[in-house]
Amino acid sequence: MSEALARLEPRSLWESFGQIAAIPRPSRHEERIVAWVRTLAGEHGWNVRADEIGNLVLEVPATAGREGAEIVILQSHLDMVCEKNKDVEHDFMTDPIRPRIDGDWVYATGTTLGADNGIGVAAALAVASDPAVVHGPLELLFTLDEETGLNGAQGLDASMLRGRTMLNMDSEEDGKLFVGCAGGADCELWLEPARIVPAPGSRSVTIFVSGLRGGHSGLNIHENRGNAVKLLTRLLQAAVADGVEFEIAELHGGSKHNAIPREAEATLTLVDGEADKLRGVVAHMTEGYRNELRGIDDRLQIRMDSAPSIDSVMERSDGQRLLDLLAALPHGVLGMSPAIPGLVETSNNLAAVERENGGVRILTSCRSSVGSTQRALLSSILAVGRLAGARTEEHGGYPGWKPDLDSAVLATTRKVYTEVWGREPEVTAIHAGLECGLLGKKIPGLDMISFGPQIEGAHSPEERVQISSVGRFWDALARVLRELA
């Protein structure tokens, strides 16, 4: 366990989280955390069930005298988003996360922390193993591959579960209860630009956009954080408008469908005399961006460096077609909820652009709590792609979760939250994909709620979890389980 976490309370939760942080667990590579959970279950004598894709259910007996209570499902996902700063040496397939404490917060060192959703996993295991927590029969549901599209929940064999009350612990706002979430889907667009030999005597340069905060494409989308791909595209479009003549060799940025791109870069070729003109555009656009993003993304950096000579570039009209497509694709908030003040209803994340098999792959991720609106947004993105001559594909769709304000578990949790926080909790929905939507569809009559501690900067190296809020979350979880038992 990390020494940085050893002195924190509640001890049982932080000990579990420290052990989890030491185990590599990227999405689609959860085999080591699965093996660790199975070993832990064996040590405690808990029965383990697994479905074909590897989702786990741990059957935890009730506290003595509470055997007759209804079964409660505690649900979290085992994988984490793996993002790091470019200057940090870290292999997520082999290296442990290195937690550090700064005041009331736990961070990682230059990488994502994995509190999303490691804190939820740790809380479930701590509840099951801590004799001070009174509970009825529990089913600990740990799903795989949540971060790339809720794939574990998509493929869950629901016959493994007998409980009909569920506490999802994948929310990230202290003192709030979540009773609904957005649905979502991804679009992939492929362009196949013709490639030619650079003009004789041309020089190569690379433009880097970095220093942005990025963040969760659902939870942070309303904050107008900079999207590195969009900023780079605008800069190159401005260079075209100013008469700078260049060809694009490479353009890439972003990586995850659910993370706002923090970094992007383009490698270009230019003939003599054009580099100074381009440098002037970079300086002008950087000044404008810093004004736009003041107080939001104050660490923005854009630089232009010489690059090694290259063998091929996109034919100029095809390079322009790529820029036009990236410029036309929407990014950010597209609609607010009329029912819940301050809640984003519909958004789109221009998530990634990269070279793939000689072509260019573009990934977007849209969310909406209204199915028909989501469908319309997807249709418009696919239409823009077709107009640009791109091959298009939609995938990864998942349903939203419709709020039930008459829920019995909501009533219990609301009562407990009022006691712990000394005020009525805010009951709301979240503009992100929770597995609750899929699980509710698979398990008829499932009564569920989602809550958790304060986690900020999820899906970015700024990710942090508030220590004091983890204590309140733990207190509330234990009280809810006692009430339900």
C-alpha positions as CSV (number, residue, x, y, z in Angstrom):
1,M,0.0,0.0,0.0
2,S,1.2,3.5,-0.8
3,E,2.7,5.3,2.3
4,A,0.8,8.4,1.3
5,L,-2.5,6.7,1.9
6,A,-1.6,4.6,5.0
7,R,-2.6,7.2,7.6
8,L,-5.9,8.2,6.0
9,E,-9.4,7.3,7.4
10,P,-11.5,5.3,6.9
11,R,-8.6,2.9,7.1
12,S,-10.3,-0.1,5.5
13,L,-11.4,1.9,2.4
14,W,-8.0,3.6,1.9
15,E,-6.1,0.3,2.4
16,S,-8.2,-1.3,-0.3
17,F,-7.8,1.7,-2.6
18,G,-4.0,1.7,-2.1
19,Q,-3.9,-2.0,-3.1
20,I,-6.0,-1.3,-6.2
21,A,-3.9,1.6,-7.3
22,A,-0.8,-0.7,-7.3
23,I,-2.5,-3.0,-9.8
24,P,-2.4,-2.0,-13.6
25,R,-6.0,-2.1,-14.8
26,P,-6.5,-0.3,-18.2
27,S,-9.8,-0.9,-19.9
28,R,-9.7,-4.2,-21.7
29,H,-6.8,-5.3,-19.6
30,E,-8.4,-6.0,-16.2
31,E,-7.0,-9.5,-15.7
32,R,-4.7,-8.6,-12.9
33,I,-7.3,-6.7,-10.9
34,V,-9.8,-9.6,-11.5
35,A,-7.3,-12.1,-10.2
36,W,-6.7,-9.9,-7.1
37,V,-10.4,-9.6,-6.4
38,R,-10.8,-13.4,-6.7
39,T,-7.9,-14.0,-4.3
40,L,-9.4,-11.6,-1.8
41,A,-12.8,-13.3,-2.1
42,G,-11.1,-16.7,-1.5
43,E,-9.4,-15.4,1.6
44,H,-12.8,-14.3,3.0
45,G,-14.8,-17.3,1.8
46,W,-17.1,-15.3,-0.5
47,N,-18.6,-17.1,-3.4
48,V,-17.6,-15.7,-6.8
49,R,-19.7,-15.9,-9.9
50,A,-18.5,-14.7,-13.3
51,D,-20.1,-14.4,-16.7
52,E,-18.6,-15.2,-20.1
53,I,-17.0,-11.8,-20.5
54,G,-15.5,-11.7,-17.0
55,N,-17.8,-9.5,-14.9
56,L,-17.7,-10.6,-11.3
57,V,-20.3,-11.0,-8.6
58,L,-19.1,-11.7,-5.0
59,E,-21.7,-13.1,-2.7
60,V,-21.2,-11.7,0.8
61,P,-23.2,-13.1,3.7
62,A,-25.2,-10.8,5.9
63,T,-24.1,-9.5,9.3
64,A,-25.3,-12.0,12.0
65,G,-29.0,-11.3,12.7
66,R,-29.6,-9.6,9.3
67,E,-29.8,-12.6,7.1
68,G,-33.5,-12.0,6.3
69,A,-32.9,-8.6,4.8
70,E,-33.3,-7.9,1.1
71,I,-30.2,-8.5,-1.0
72,V,-28.4,-5.2,-1.9
73,I,-26.1,-5.0,-5.0
74,L,-23.0,-2.7,-4.6
75,Q,-21.8,-1.9,-8.1
76,S,-18.6,-0.4,-9.5
77,H,-16.3,-0.9,-12.5
78,L,-12.8,-2.3,-12.3
79,D,-11.1,-0.5,-15.2
80,M,-9.7,3.0,-15.3
81,V,-8.9,5.7,-17.9
82,C,-5.2,5.8,-18.5
83,E,-4.0,9.4,-19.3
84,K,-0.6,10.9,-18.5
85,N,1.2,14.1,-19.1
86,K,3.5,13.9,-22.1
87,D,6.7,14.5,-20.1
88,V,5.8,11.6,-17.6
89,E,7.4,8.2,-17.9
90,H,4.7,5.7,-17.0
91,D,3.6,2.4,-18.6
92,F,0.0,1.8,-17.5
93,M,0.3,-1.9,-18.4
94,T,3.1,-2.5,-15.9
95,D,3.5,0.5,-13.5
96,P,1.5,1.2,-10.4
97,I,-0.2,4.5,-9.9
98,R,1.8,6.7,-7.5
99,P,-0.6,8.5,-5.2
100,R,0.3,11.7,-3.4
101,I,-1.5,13.9,-0.9
102,D,-1.8,17.7,-1.3
103,G,-3.9,19.2,1.6
104,D,-7.4,17.6,1.5
105,W,-6.8,15.9,-1.8
106,V,-5.3,12.7,-3.2
107,Y,-3.7,13.0,-6.7
108,A,-1.5,10.7,-8.8
109,T,1.9,11.8,-10.0
110,G,1.5,13.0,-13.6
111,T,-1.2,10.4,-14.5
112,T,-4.9,9.7,-13.9
113,L,-5.5,8.5,-10.3
114,G,-8.1,5.8,-11.0
115,A,-10.4,7.1,-8.2
116,D,-12.9,6.7,-11.0
117,N,-14.0,4.0,-10.1
118,G,-11.4,2.6,-7.8
119,I,-12.9,4.4,-4.8
120,G,-16.2,2.6,-5.5
121,V,-14.5,-0.8,-5.8
122,A,-12.5,-0.1,-2.6
123,A,-15.6,0.9,-0.7
124,A,-17.5,-2.2,-1.7
125,L,-14.7,-4.5,-0.6
126,A,-14.2,-2.5,2.6
127,V,-17.9,-2.8,3.5
128,A,-17.8,-6.5,2.9
129,S,-14.7,-7.1,5.1
130,D,-15.2,-4.5,7.9
131,P,-17.0,-6.1,10.8
132,A,-18.1,-2.7,12.0
133,V,-20.4,-2.2,9.0
134,V,-23.8,-3.8,9.5
135,H,-25.5,-5.0,6.4
136,G,-27.8,-7.6,4.9
137,P,-26.8,-10.1,2.2
138,L,-24.7,-8.3,-0.4
139,E,-23.8,-8.9,-4.1
140,L,-20.7,-7.0,-5.1
141,L,-21.0,-6.5,-8.9
142,F,-17.7,-5.5,-10.5
143,T,-18.0,-4.9,-14.2
144,L,-15.2,-4.7,-16.9
145,D,-14.4,-2.2,-19.6
146,E,-16.8,0.5,-18.5
147,E,-14.6,3.4,-19.7
148,T,-14.6,2.5,-23.4
149,G,-18.3,2.2,-23.8
150,L,-19.9,0.5,-20.8
151,N,-19.0,-2.8,-22.5
152,G,-19.0,-4.9,-19.3
153,A,-22.6,-3.8,-18.4
154,Q,-23.6,-4.3,-22.1
155,G,-22.6,-7.9,-22.0
156,L,-23.6,-8.7,-18.4
157,D,-25.4,-12.0,-17.7
158,A,-28.0,-10.6,-15.4
159,S,-29.0,-14.1,-14.2
160,M,-26.0,-13.9,-11.9
161,L,-27.8,-11.4,-9.7
162,R,-30.7,-12.0,-7.3
163,G,-30.8,-8.5,-5.7
164,R,-33.3,-5.9,-6.8
165,T,-31.9,-2.9,-4.9
166,M,-28.6,-1.4,-6.2
167,L,-26.2,1.2,-5.0
168,N,-24.0,2.4,-7.8
169,M,-20.8,4.1,-6.5
170,D,-19.6,5.7,-9.7
171,S,-20.7,9.3,-9.1
172,E,-18.3,12.1,-8.3
173,E,-20.1,15.0,-6.5
174,D,-20.1,15.1,-2.7
175,G,-23.5,15.4,-1.1
176,K,-25.5,14.7,-4.3
177,L,-27.7,11.8,-5.2
178,F,-28.0,10.8,-8.8
179,V,-31.2,9.2,-10.1
180,G,-30.7,9.5,-13.9
181,C,-28.0,9.7,-16.5
182,A,-27.5,10.4,-20.2
183,G,-27.3,7.8,-22.9
184,G,-24.5,8.0,-25.5
185,A,-23.0,6.7,-28.7
186,D,-19.8,7.1,-30.6
187,C,-19.2,7.8,-34.3
188,E,-16.0,6.9,-36.2
189,L,-15.2,8.7,-39.5
190,W,-12.4,7.5,-41.8
191,L,-10.8,9.7,-44.5
192,E,-8.4,8.3,-47.0
193,P,-6.4,11.3,-48.3
194,A,-4.2,10.9,-51.3
195,R,-0.5,11.1,-50.4
196,I,2.2,12.7,-52.5
197,V,6.0,13.4,-52.3
198,P,6.8,16.8,-50.7
199,A,7.9,19.5,-53.0
200,P,11.6,19.7,-53.6
201,G,13.4,21.9,-51.0
202,S,10.5,22.1,-48.6
203,R,11.1,22.1,-44.9
204,S,9.2,20.3,-42.2
205,V,7.7,21.8,-39.0
206,T,5.5,20.5,-36.2
207,I,3.0,22.6,-34.3
208,F,2.2,21.4,-30.8
209,V,-0.9,22.3,-28.7
210,S,-0.5,21.3,-25.1
211,G,-1.1,22.3,-21.5
212,L,-4.9,22.0,-21.6
213,R,-6.8,20.5,-18.8
214,G,-8.9,18.0,-20.8
215,G,-11.2,16.2,-18.5
216,H,-14.4,14.0,-18.6
217,S,-16.4,14.6,-21.8
218,G,-19.6,14.4,-19.8
219,L,-18.8,15.9,-16.4
220,N,-16.6,18.8,-17.7
221,I,-18.1,19.5,-21.1
222,H,-20.1,22.6,-19.8
223,E,-16.9,24.3,-18.5
224,N,-15.8,25.3,-22.0
225,R,-12.4,23.7,-21.5
226,G,-10.2,23.9,-24.6
227,N,-10.2,21.0,-27.1
228,A,-6.7,20.7,-28.5
229,V,-7.9,19.2,-31.8
230,K,-10.3,22.1,-32.3
231,L,-7.7,24.7,-31.5
232,L,-5.2,23.2,-33.8
233,T,-7.7,23.0,-36.6
234,R,-8.7,26.6,-36.2
235,L,-5.0,27.6,-36.3
236,L,-4.4,25.8,-39.5
237,Q,-7.6,27.1,-41.1
238,A,-6.4,30.6,-40.1
239,A,-3.1,29.9,-41.8
240,V,-4.9,28.9,-45.0
241,A,-7.0,32.1,-44.9
242,D,-3.8,34.2,-44.5
243,G,-2.3,32.6,-47.6
244,V,0.3,30.4,-45.9
245,E,1.0,27.5,-48.4
246,F,1.6,24.2,-46.7
247,E,0.9,20.5,-46.9
248,I,-0.2,18.3,-44.0
249,A,1.9,15.2,-43.3
250,E,0.3,14.2,-40.0
251,L,-2.4,15.6,-37.7
252,H,-3.3,13.8,-34.5
253,G,-4.6,14.5,-31.0
254,G,-6.8,13.1,-28.3
255,S,-7.1,9.4,-27.5
256,K,-10.2,8.4,-25.5
257,H,-13.8,8.8,-26.5
258,N,-14.8,10.1,-23.1
259,A,-11.9,12.5,-22.6
260,I,-11.6,16.1,-23.9
261,P,-8.4,16.2,-26.0
262,R,-5.6,17.9,-24.0
263,E,-2.9,17.7,-26.7
264,A,-2.7,17.7,-30.5
265,E,0.0,18.2,-33.1
266,A,0.4,18.6,-36.8
267,T,3.5,18.1,-39.0
268,L,3.6,20.2,-42.1
269,T,5.8,20.9,-45.0
270,L,6.4,24.5,-46.3
271,V,8.4,26.1,-49.0
272,D,11.0,28.8,-48.4
273,G,9.5,32.0,-46.8
274,E,6.3,30.4,-45.5
275,A,7.7,29.5,-42.1
276,D,7.9,33.1,-40.9
277,K,4.3,33.7,-42.1
278,L,3.1,30.6,-40.2
279,R,5.0,31.6,-37.1
280,G,3.1,34.9,-37.2
281,V,-0.3,33.0,-37.4
282,V,0.7,30.8,-34.4
283,A,1.5,33.9,-32.3
284,H,-1.7,35.6,-33.3
285,M,-3.9,32.6,-32.7
286,T,-2.2,31.8,-29.4
287,E,-2.9,35.3,-28.1
288,G,-6.6,34.9,-29.1
289,Y,-6.9,31.5,-27.5
290,R,-5.4,32.7,-24.2
291,N,-8.0,35.5,-24.1
292,E,-10.8,33.0,-24.8
293,L,-9.6,30.5,-22.3
294,R,-8.6,32.9,-19.5
295,G,-9.6,31.4,-16.1
296,I,-10.4,28.1,-17.8
297,D,-7.2,26.8,-19.4
298,D,-4.5,29.2,-18.4
299,R,-1.6,26.7,-19.1
300,L,-2.2,26.5,-22.9
301,Q,1.0,26.3,-24.8
302,I,1.4,26.3,-28.6
303,R,4.9,26.0,-30.2
304,M,6.3,25.5,-33.6
305,D,9.4,23.4,-34.0
306,S,11.5,22.2,-36.9
307,A,10.8,18.5,-37.7
308,P,12.8,15.8,-39.5
309,S,12.3,15.5,-43.2
310,I,9.3,13.3,-44.2
311,D,8.5,11.1,-47.2
312,S,4.9,11.9,-48.0
313,V,2.2,14.5,-47.3
314,M,-1.5,14.7,-48.0
315,E,-2.5,16.1,-51.3
316,R,-3.4,19.7,-50.5
317,S,-7.1,19.5,-51.4
318,D,-7.4,16.4,-49.2
319,G,-5.6,18.1,-46.4
320,Q,-8.1,20.9,-46.7
321,R,-11.0,18.4,-46.7
322,L,-9.7,17.0,-43.4
323,L,-9.5,20.5,-41.8
324,D,-13.0,21.3,-43.1
325,L,-14.4,18.1,-41.6
326,L,-12.7,18.8,-38.2
327,A,-14.0,22.3,-38.2
328,A,-17.6,21.3,-39.1
329,L,-17.9,18.6,-36.4
330,P,-19.6,19.9,-33.3
331,H,-17.9,20.0,-29.9
332,G,-19.3,21.1,-26.6
333,V,-22.8,21.7,-25.1
334,L,-25.6,21.6,-27.6
335,G,-28.6,21.8,-25.3
336,M,-29.6,22.2,-21.6
337,S,-32.2,20.3,-19.7
338,P,-35.5,22.1,-19.3
339,A,-36.5,19.9,-16.4
340,I,-33.3,20.1,-14.2
341,P,-31.7,23.5,-14.0
342,G,-28.0,23.5,-14.8
343,L,-28.0,20.0,-16.3
344,V,-26.6,19.5,-19.7
345,E,-29.0,17.6,-21.9
346,T,-27.1,17.1,-25.1
347,S,-23.4,17.4,-26.0
348,N,-20.7,16.2,-28.4
349,N,-17.0,15.5,-27.8
350,L,-14.7,15.7,-30.8
351,A,-12.5,13.1,-29.1
352,A,-9.6,12.0,-31.3
353,V,-8.0,12.2,-34.7
354,E,-5.2,9.8,-35.6
355,R,-3.5,8.1,-38.6
356,E,-4.7,4.6,-39.1
357,N,-3.8,2.2,-41.9
358,G,-2.7,5.0,-44.2
359,G,-5.9,7.0,-43.6
360,V,-7.2,9.3,-40.9
361,R,-9.6,8.1,-38.2
362,I,-11.8,10.6,-36.4
363,L,-13.7,9.7,-33.2
364,T,-16.6,11.6,-31.7
365,S,-18.8,10.8,-28.7
366,C,-22.2,12.2,-28.2
367,R,-24.5,12.2,-25.1
368,S,-28.1,13.1,-24.4
369,S,-30.7,12.3,-21.9
370,V,-33.3,12.5,-24.7
371,G,-33.2,9.5,-27.0
372,S,-34.7,11.3,-30.1
373,T,-32.2,14.2,-29.6
374,Q,-29.3,11.8,-29.4
375,R,-30.5,10.1,-32.6
376,A,-30.7,13.5,-34.4
377,L,-27.2,14.5,-33.3
378,L,-25.8,11.1,-34.4
379,S,-27.5,11.5,-37.8
380,S,-26.0,15.0,-38.3
381,I,-22.5,13.9,-37.4
382,L,-22.7,11.0,-39.9
383,A,-24.1,13.4,-42.5
384,V,-21.2,15.8,-42.1
385,G,-18.8,12.9,-42.5
386,R,-20.5,11.7,-45.7
387,L,-20.4,15.2,-47.1
388,A,-16.7,15.2,-46.6
389,G,-16.3,11.9,-48.3
390,A,-15.6,9.9,-45.2
391,R,-16.6,6.4,-44.4
392,T,-18.7,6.4,-41.3
393,E,-19.7,4.0,-38.6
394,E,-21.8,4.4,-35.4
395,H,-21.2,2.1,-32.4
396,G,-21.3,1.8,-28.7
397,G,-24.8,3.1,-28.0
398,Y,-26.2,2.8,-24.5
399,P,-29.5,3.9,-23.0
400,G,-30.1,6.6,-20.4
401,W,-31.6,6.1,-17.0
402,K,-34.9,7.7,-16.4
403,P,-35.3,9.2,-12.9
404,D,-37.8,7.6,-10.4
405,L,-38.4,10.1,-7.7
406,D,-40.7,7.6,-5.9
407,S,-37.8,5.1,-5.4
408,A,-37.6,3.4,-2.0
409,V,-33.8,3.4,-2.0
410,L,-33.8,7.1,-2.9
411,A,-36.0,7.8,0.2
412,T,-33.7,5.8,2.5
413,T,-30.5,7.4,1.0
414,R,-32.0,10.9,1.1
415,K,-32.8,10.5,4.8
416,V,-29.2,9.3,5.6
417,Y,-27.6,12.1,3.5
418,T,-29.7,14.7,5.4
419,E,-28.3,13.3,8.7
420,V,-24.7,13.1,7.5
421,W,-24.5,16.5,5.7
422,G,-27.0,18.4,7.9
423,R,-29.0,19.5,4.9
424,E,-31.3,18.1,2.2
425,P,-29.2,16.5,-0.6
426,E,-29.5,17.6,-4.1
427,V,-31.3,14.9,-6.1
428,T,-30.3,15.2,-9.8
429,A,-29.2,13.4,-12.9
430,I,-25.7,13.4,-14.5
431,H,-24.6,14.2,-18.1
432,A,-22.5,11.1,-18.3
433,G,-23.0,7.4,-18.9
434,L,-23.6,5.4,-15.8
435,E,-24.0,1.6,-16.0
436,C,-27.4,2.1,-14.2
437,G,-29.1,2.7,-17.6
438,L,-28.0,-0.7,-19.0
439,L,-28.4,-2.6,-15.7
440,G,-31.9,-1.2,-15.3
441,K,-32.8,-2.4,-18.7
442,K,-31.4,-5.9,-18.1
443,I,-32.9,-6.3,-14.6
444,P,-36.6,-5.5,-14.5
445,G,-37.7,-3.7,-11.4
446,L,-34.2,-2.8,-10.2
447,D,-34.4,0.1,-7.7
448,M,-31.2,2.0,-7.8
449,I,-29.3,5.2,-6.9
450,S,-25.8,6.5,-7.5
451,F,-23.6,8.4,-5.2
452,G,-19.9,8.9,-4.3
453,P,-17.3,11.3,-3.0
454,Q,-15.9,14.4,-4.6
455,I,-13.7,13.5,-7.6
456,E,-12.5,16.2,-9.9
457,G,-10.6,16.1,-13.2
458,A,-11.5,12.5,-14.0
459,H,-10.0,11.1,-17.2
460,S,-7.1,13.6,-17.0
461,P,-3.8,13.7,-15.0
462,E,-5.5,16.4,-12.9
463,E,-7.8,13.7,-11.4
464,R,-8.1,14.1,-7.6
465,V,-10.4,12.8,-4.8
466,Q,-11.2,14.8,-1.7
467,I,-10.2,13.0,1.4
468,S,-12.9,14.6,3.7
469,S,-15.6,13.7,1.2
470,V,-14.5,10.1,1.2
471,G,-15.1,10.0,4.9
472,R,-18.6,11.4,4.4
473,F,-19.3,9.0,1.6
474,W,-18.2,6.1,3.7
475,D,-20.3,7.2,6.7
476,A,-23.4,7.5,4.4
477,L,-22.8,4.2,2.7
478,A,-22.5,2.3,6.0
479,R,-25.7,4.1,7.4
480,V,-27.7,3.3,4.2
481,L,-26.7,-0.4,4.4
482,R,-27.7,-0.5,8.1
483,E,-31.1,1.1,7.2
484,L,-31.7,-1.3,4.4
485,A,-30.8,-4.3,6.6
